[in-house]
């Protein structure tokens, strides 16, 4: 299993860890950010393929920011995929 550690940029969350095995997300942990929303996102990502997760989350914006926590998760996955 591979654990991706990523420091997001331009969002409230401070750190992300994503466990991936054979192209499937096994777990996601995010520190900081909107706790309830990120807990939901992390639960939904478990069991999803990396490609599907990137396709669904990349480009999502948070208000007027050019990025969001979901977009940053996508960037973390793309960096190693």
C-alpha positions as CSV (number, residue, x, y, z in Angstrom):
1,X,0.0,0.0,0.0
2,X,1.2,3.5,-0.8
3,X,0.5,6.5,1.4
4,X,0.4,9.9,-0.3
5,X,1.2,12.8,2.0
6,X,0.3,16.2,0.5
7,X,0.3,19.8,1.7
8,X,-2.6,21.5,0.1
9,X,-2.3,25.0,-1.3
10,X,-4.9,27.8,-1.3
11,X,-7.4,26.1,1.1
12,X,-8.1,25.9,4.8
13,X,-7.0,22.3,5.3
14,X,-3.3,21.9,6.3
15,X,-2.5,18.3,5.4
16,X,-3.8,15.3,3.5
17,X,-2.9,11.6,3.6
18,X,-4.3,9.2,1.1
19,X,-3.8,5.4,1.2
20,X,-3.9,3.8,-2.2
21,X,-3.6,0.1,-3.1
22,X,-3.7,-1.2,-6.7
23,X,-5.2,2.1,-7.9
24,X,-8.0,2.0,-5.3
25,X,-8.3,4.5,-2.4
26,X,-8.3,2.7,0.9
27,X,-8.5,5.7,3.2
28,X,-8.2,9.4,3.4
29,X,-7.3,11.7,6.3
30,X,-7.4,15.5,6.2
31,X,-6.3,17.9,8.9
32,X,-7.9,21.3,9.2
33,X,-10.6,22.5,6.9
34,X,-14.4,22.0,7.2
35,X,-14.5,18.9,9.4
36,X,-18.0,17.6,8.5
37,X,-17.6,18.1,4.8
38,X,-14.2,16.5,4.7
39,X,-15.3,13.5,6.8
40,X,-18.1,12.9,4.2
41,X,-15.7,13.3,1.3
42,X,-13.2,10.9,2.9
43,X,-15.9,8.3,3.5
44,X,-17.2,8.6,-0.1
45,X,-13.7,8.2,-1.6
46,X,-13.0,4.9,0.2
47,X,-13.1,2.1,-2.4
48,X,-13.1,4.5,-5.4
49,X,-10.5,4.2,-8.0
50,X,-7.9,7.0,-8.3
51,X,-9.0,7.8,-11.8
52,X,-12.7,8.2,-10.8
53,X,-11.8,10.3,-7.8
54,X,-9.7,12.7,-9.9
55,X,-12.4,12.9,-12.6
56,X,-15.1,13.8,-10.0
57,X,-13.1,16.3,-7.9
58,X,-10.6,18.1,-10.2
59,X,-11.6,21.7,-10.9
60,X,-14.1,22.1,-8.0
61,X,-13.8,25.6,-6.5
62,X,-14.5,26.9,-3.0
63,X,-16.3,30.2,-3.3
64,X,-14.1,32.7,-5.1
65,X,-11.0,30.6,-4.5
66,X,-9.5,29.0,-7.7
67,X,-9.3,25.6,-5.8
68,X,-11.0,23.6,-3.0
69,X,-10.2,20.7,-0.7
70,X,-11.6,18.2,-3.2
71,X,-9.6,19.8,-6.0
72,X,-6.5,19.6,-3.8
73,X,-7.2,15.9,-3.1
74,X,-7.3,15.4,-6.9
75,X,-4.0,17.2,-7.3
76,X,-2.4,15.0,-4.7
77,X,-3.7,11.9,-6.5
78,X,-2.5,13.2,-9.9
79,X,1.0,13.9,-8.5
80,X,1.7,10.2,-8.0
81,X,-0.6,8.5,-10.5
